[in-house]
Amino acid sequence: MGMRVPGWVGGLVEESFFVGCEAHESRKKNEKNIFCLACCTSICPHCAPAHRHHPLLQVRRYVYNDVVRLGDLEKLIDCSYVQPYTINSAKVIFLKPRPQSRPFKGTGNVCLTCDRILQEPFHFCCLSCKVDHVVDQGGDLSNILLYHAGDGLPFPRFENLHVGDADSGQVTPNSILEDPVHHHNGYGYGGGSGGSSDNAGNGDGGGETVVKRKKGGGFFPKIVLSLGNRRKGAPHRSPLA
C-alpha cells in the first residue's frame, strides 16, 4: 500500500492472515483466517464467538496468498475490473499483489498498479491494487464501498460462518487456478462486479479448463528393444590382412 487507507477496507488489505493468534497460542487451529469489519482486525476461530454480533469475512489461502470469495467481497466493495480466478469451482479475488519473478516489459493489458499481465478487460490483479489506484488518483473510496461502518450485516452472522474443521480456510494445492477468459463479460465501473461465486463453473461461456496428462508418456518416448527378434546367422569374420 502506498499510503494508509482508512476504514475496514484499509484494514483488510493491510492485515496479516494465517499467522498464529497471540491470544490463543496454546490452542490448535489458531491461525487468523477471519476479518472482523467492525474491529478492522484479523481474528482466529477461537476469537470469533466474542465477535458474534459483528460482520465477519472469511479469508482463504491459495499458495501462500490471501484470497476472498468474490460472492462475499462484492457485497462489501465494488469489485469491477478486478480480475477474478476460479479455484475449486468458486470465484475468488486476491487481496494483495502476488510476487513476480521479473517486471513485465512490452505491450499488453497489465495491472494499472503493479504491471502484472491481466486478461481483457480487467485493470487490477487484486483488491489492494484497485484501492491504491483510487487513492493515488485522488478518488473517493466511498464511491466504491458498498458497506459502511454501522450498516446492516451484508451476510449472515457468526452462527453461519464456517470456521470449524470442515472449512479451515485453506485451499488445497491441487486447486485449479484459472484465468477468467470466460468470466469477464459484464464488468464495469459503478455497475457491480457482473458475477458472483454462486454461478461459478456453470458454463457462463465456457467451462473450467482441465488439462489431462497422457498416460505413460513422461519425458522420454517408449523405446522397446526386443533381443529375441534379432535375426540370427553365421558370424562374419574379418578378412585376414
N, C-alpha and C positions, 0 to 999 in steps of 0.2 A: 504494500500500500504506500502510495506516495505521501499522503497526509492522513491523519487520523479522521475517520468518518464517524460522526456521532450516531447515537441510537443503536437499536438492535442489529441493524444491518452491518454497522461497523464492527460490532462485537462478533457477529457470525463469521465475517471474512478474516478477522484478526485472531480469533481464539485458536488454541491448540487442542486438538481432539486425539483420542486414543492414547492418552497418557494416563498414568496412574493417578487416582484421586487421593489427595493428601488426607482427606477426612476418613477414608476407608482403606488405608494401606494394608490392613490385615485381612481384608475380605477378598474373596475370589471374584472374578469378573468385575473389577473396579475401574475399568477403562472409561474415560469420559467420552461417551458417544451420543450425548443428548445436549441440545442447546435450549436454554430457558430464555424465551424472548422477553419476559418480564424483568429478569435479573441481568440479562445480557452476559451470561456466563455459561461455560460448559460444565455439565454435571455427569455423574455416573448413575447407573441404575439404582444404586443404593440411596442416592440423594433424591431420586425422583419423587418418592412419597411426600417429601417436605415441600415439593413444588406442585402438588396435585391440582391446585387451582390456577396454575399458570399455564400459558400456552407453551408447549414443548415440541421441539423439532428434532427428529431422529437423524443423526448423521451416520453415513456408512463409509466403508473403506474399500478402495479398489487400488491395489498395487501401491500402497503407501500414500495414496491421495484421498482426500476427503470429498465425498460426493453426497448429494441430497436428491431424493426422488423429485422429478420435475412436477409431478402431481401435487406434492406438498409445497414446494418452493413457489410455484406460480400463484398460490393463494396469498402469498406474502409480498411479492415484488414482481414487477413486470419483467419476465424472462425473455422477451422478444430479442431476437438477434444473438442470443447466447447459444452456442452450439451444444445440443444435447447428444447423448450417446445411449445406446441400448445395451444394458448389462443384465443378463439373466431375465430377458424379456420385459424389462422395465426401463423407462427413460429416466436418465439421471443427468445432473449438471455438476461439473466440478466447482468447488468453492474457490480454489486458488489455482494460479498457473502451474503447469507441470514443468519440471526441468527439461531443458532442451540441450542436446549434445552440441549443437552449433547454431548460430543465428541464421535465419533464412536470408538468402541473397538471391534476388531475381524478381520476376513479376509473378503475380498471382494474388489470390484472396488470402489475406493474413489478418490476424487479430490486430485491432487498432491500438492495443496497449502493449502487447508483448511480442508481436510479429510471428506468432505460431501460425502455420498453414491451416486454413479452415476450408470447409465446403461452402459453396454458394448457398444461400445469400447471407450467411452468418458473419458477424463482425467481431464477436468476442468468444474467447475459448473457455471462459469461466465467469462466475458471478463477480469475483473481485475485479476482473479487468473491465467489466461494464461499469461497475461503481466508480472505479478510478477514472474512467473516461468521462463520466458525467461530471465528477467533481473537478477534473482538470479543465474541462470546457466551461466551467462556471455555471453549470446547470444546477437545478434544484432537485435534490434527491426525492423530495416529497411528491414529485411528479411521476415517479416510477414505483413508489411504495404503495402497496395495496393494504398493508396492515400497519396501523399506528398504535403506539402505546395507549392502552385504555380501551381499545376496540374490543368487540366481542371475539371470542375464540374462533380462529379460522378453521380449526379442525378439532376432533374430539379431545376430551381431557385425558389426564394421566391414565385412567382406568382402561382406555382403549389403545394405549401406546405399547407396542410390542418391545419390551425391554428384557424379557426373560431368556431362557436358554434356547427357545425356539427361534429367536431372531436376535443374534448378538450384534448385528450391525455390520458384520464382516461379509464382504462379497468374496466368494471363493476364487482362487487363482484360475480356475477353469472357466470363468465368466467370459462371455463374448462381448468384446468392446467393439461396437460397430459404428463406423462413421455414418452420420444420418443423411445419406444421399437422398433417401426417400422420405425423410421426415421434415423437409424444410418448407413445404407449402403452408401458407397461412401465417407466416411470422411477419410482424410489422410493429413499428413503434406505436405505443398507445392502444394497440388492439389486442393485447394479451399475447400469450405465447403460441396460440394457434393449435395447441395439442397438449395432452396430458398423458401421464403414465397409464391411465385407465385403458387406452386403446393401443398400448404398445404391442407390437408384434401381431396385430390383427389384419395385416395386409393392406395398410394405407399406402398403396403404390408400390409395394414390394415387401418381401419377407426378409427375415434375417439371413444374412449370407453366411453359410457354414461351409467351410472348405473341408472336404473329406480326403484323407490321405489314401492312396492306393496301397493295397495290402502287399507286403513282401517286396516293396520297391527298394527303399533305402537309398544310399548314395551310389551304390555300385550295381550295374546290371547283373542279372543272374547268368553266370558262365559255368556251364556244366561240362566237365571233361570226362568222357567215358573211355577208360582204358580198355574196356572189354571189346569195344567196336573197332579198335585199331586193326588194320589189315596185317595179317601175319605172312611172312615169306622168308625165303632163304636169306641169310645175312650176306651182305655185299662186302667183300674185302677190297681194300685199296690196292691198286696195282703196284707191283714191285718196281722200285726205281732202277 
